[in-house]
Protein backbone atom coordinates (compact mmCIF):
# COMPACT_ATOMS: atom_id res chain seq x y z
CA UNK A 1 0.00 0.00 0.00
CA UNK A 2 1.53 3.34 -1.01
CA UNK A 3 2.19 5.95 1.65
CA UNK A 4 -0.04 9.05 1.79
CA UNK A 5 1.20 12.23 0.12
CA UNK A 6 1.80 14.11 3.42
CA UNK A 7 4.10 11.30 4.61
CA UNK A 8 6.01 11.30 1.33
CA UNK A 9 6.44 15.09 1.46
CA UNK A 10 7.67 14.91 5.07
CA UNK A 11 10.04 12.07 4.12
CA UNK A 12 11.42 14.11 1.21
CA UNK A 13 12.05 17.20 3.36
CA UNK A 14 13.59 15.05 6.11
CA UNK A 15 15.83 13.26 3.59
CA UNK A 16 17.05 16.54 2.10
CA UNK A 17 17.80 17.90 5.60
CA UNK A 18 19.79 14.87 6.79
CA UNK A 19 21.75 14.49 3.54
CA UNK A 20 22.56 18.22 3.47
CA UNK A 21 23.46 18.11 7.16
CA UNK A 22 25.76 15.13 6.62
CA UNK A 23 27.48 16.74 3.62
CA UNK A 24 28.14 20.00 5.45
CA UNK A 25 29.19 18.14 8.62
CA UNK A 26 31.86 16.21 6.70
CA UNK A 27 33.23 19.39 5.10
CA UNK A 28 32.89 21.89 7.95
CA UNK A 29 32.67 19.69 11.08
CA UNK A 30 29.35 21.31 11.99
CA UNK A 31 25.67 21.23 11.04
CA UNK A 32 24.49 24.81 10.60
CA UNK A 33 21.24 26.33 11.79
CA UNK A 34 20.59 27.25 8.15
CA UNK A 35 19.77 23.57 7.61
CA UNK A 36 18.17 22.57 10.91
CA UNK A 37 15.80 25.43 11.72
CA UNK A 38 14.19 25.73 8.26
CA UNK A 39 13.76 21.93 8.21
CA UNK A 40 12.06 21.97 11.63
CA UNK A 41 9.76 24.81 10.61
CA UNK A 42 8.90 23.28 7.23
CA UNK A 43 8.12 19.88 8.76
CA UNK A 44 5.92 21.35 11.49
CA UNK A 45 4.04 23.37 8.86
CA UNK A 46 3.70 20.34 6.54
CA UNK A 47 2.21 18.19 9.30
CA UNK A 48 -0.03 21.01 10.51
CA UNK A 49 -1.36 21.84 7.03
CA UNK A 50 -1.92 18.25 5.91
CA UNK A 51 -3.13 16.75 9.21
CA UNK A 52 -4.37 19.67 11.30
CA UNK A 53 -3.94 19.71 15.07
CA UNK A 54 -3.16 15.95 15.37
CA UNK A 55 -0.37 16.29 12.78
CA UNK A 56 0.97 19.40 14.45
CA UNK A 57 0.96 17.62 17.80
CA UNK A 58 2.82 14.60 16.37
CA UNK A 59 5.43 16.86 14.74
CA UNK A 60 6.00 18.79 17.96
CA UNK A 61 6.21 15.62 20.07
CA UNK A 62 8.70 14.19 17.58
CA UNK A 63 10.72 17.40 17.61
CA UNK A 64 10.93 17.43 21.42
CA UNK A 65 11.67 13.69 21.55
CA UNK A 66 14.45 13.91 18.99
CA UNK A 67 15.91 16.90 20.79
CA UNK A 68 15.91 15.13 24.17
CA UNK A 69 17.41 11.90 22.81
CA UNK A 70 20.50 13.71 21.50
CA UNK A 71 20.63 16.40 24.19
CA UNK A 72 22.01 13.93 26.73
CA UNK A 73 25.13 13.01 24.69
CA UNK A 74 25.54 16.70 23.84
CA UNK A 75 25.67 17.60 27.53
CA UNK A 76 28.57 15.16 27.87
CA UNK A 77 30.25 16.78 24.83
CA UNK A 78 29.91 13.63 22.74
CA UNK A 79 27.72 15.28 20.08
CA UNK A 80 27.57 18.83 18.80
CA UNK A 81 24.58 21.13 19.02
CA UNK A 82 23.95 20.76 15.27
CA UNK A 83 23.50 17.00 15.76
CA UNK A 84 20.89 17.67 18.44
CA UNK A 85 18.98 20.12 16.25
CA UNK A 86 19.14 17.83 13.22
CA UNK A 87 17.70 14.95 15.26
CA UNK A 88 14.95 17.32 16.44
CA UNK A 89 14.15 18.02 12.77
CA UNK A 90 14.10 14.28 12.07
CA UNK A 91 11.67 13.83 14.96
CA UNK A 92 9.46 16.59 13.57
CA UNK A 93 9.48 14.92 10.17
CA UNK A 94 8.93 11.31 11.16
CA UNK A 95 7.07 11.72 14.44
CA UNK A 96 7.68 10.19 17.85
CA UNK A 97 6.82 6.65 16.76
CA UNK A 98 9.90 6.57 14.49
CA UNK A 99 12.42 7.82 17.04
CA UNK A 100 13.36 4.44 18.52
CA UNK A 101 14.02 3.06 15.05
CA UNK A 102 15.98 6.14 13.96
CA UNK A 103 18.03 6.11 17.17
CA UNK A 104 18.90 2.41 16.87
CA UNK A 105 19.71 2.60 13.16
CA UNK A 106 21.76 5.77 13.69
CA UNK A 107 23.66 4.12 16.54
CA UNK A 108 24.53 1.13 14.36
CA UNK A 109 25.59 3.42 11.50
CA UNK A 110 27.65 5.49 13.94
CA UNK A 111 29.38 2.35 15.20
CA UNK A 112 30.24 1.25 11.68
CA UNK A 113 31.40 4.77 10.84
CA UNK A 114 33.61 4.87 13.97
CA UNK A 115 35.18 1.50 13.19
CA UNK A 116 35.89 2.58 9.62
CA UNK A 117 37.44 5.84 10.85
CA UNK A 118 39.59 4.02 13.40
CA UNK A 119 40.75 1.51 10.78
CA UNK A 120 41.63 4.31 8.35
CA UNK A 121 43.54 6.19 11.04
CA UNK A 122 45.37 3.05 12.08
CA UNK A 123 46.37 2.28 8.50
CA UNK A 124 47.53 5.84 7.87
CA UNK A 125 49.20 6.05 11.31
CA UNK A 126 47.74 9.52 11.89
CA UNK A 127 45.28 8.54 14.62
CA UNK A 128 47.12 10.29 17.43
CA UNK A 129 45.47 13.71 17.23
CA UNK A 130 43.90 14.44 20.63
CA UNK A 131 40.33 15.61 20.89
CA UNK A 132 39.16 14.66 17.41
CA UNK A 133 35.41 14.13 17.15
CA UNK A 134 33.86 12.06 14.43
CA UNK A 135 31.25 13.88 12.36
CA UNK A 136 27.98 12.18 13.31
CA UNK A 137 25.96 13.71 10.46
CA UNK A 138 26.63 10.84 8.04
CA UNK A 139 25.52 8.27 10.64
CA UNK A 140 22.37 10.29 11.31
CA UNK A 141 21.63 10.44 7.59
CA UNK A 142 22.18 6.70 7.15
CA UNK A 143 20.07 5.83 10.19
CA UNK A 144 17.25 8.18 9.22
CA UNK A 145 17.14 7.03 5.59
CA UNK A 146 17.18 3.38 6.70
CA UNK A 147 14.34 4.05 9.13
CA UNK A 148 12.32 5.79 6.40
CA UNK A 149 12.84 2.77 4.15
CA UNK A 150 10.80 0.56 6.51
CA UNK A 151 7.39 2.17 5.83
CA UNK A 152 8.31 2.69 2.18
CA UNK A 153 8.57 -1.11 1.94
CA UNK A 154 5.44 -1.72 4.01
CA UNK A 155 7.19 -2.51 7.29
CA UNK A 156 6.40 -0.88 10.64
CA UNK A 157 8.88 1.05 12.75
CA UNK A 158 10.43 -0.85 15.62
CA UNK A 159 8.52 -0.61 18.87
CA UNK A 160 9.19 -1.38 22.46
CA UNK A 161 6.79 -4.04 23.67
CA UNK A 162 6.27 -3.62 27.38
CA UNK A 163 4.60 -6.38 29.37
CA UNK A 164 1.22 -5.65 30.92
CA UNK A 165 1.04 -6.22 34.65
Buried (B, 14 or more C-beta within 10 A) or exposed (E): EEBEEBBEBBBEBBBEBBBBBBBBBEEEBBBBEEBBEEBBEBBBBBBBEBBEEEBBBBBBBBBBBBBBBBBEBBEEEEBBBBBBBBBBBBBBBBBBBBBBBBBBBBEBBBEEBEEEBEEEBEEEEEEEEEEEEBBBBBBBBBBBBBBBEBBEEEEEBBEEEEEEE
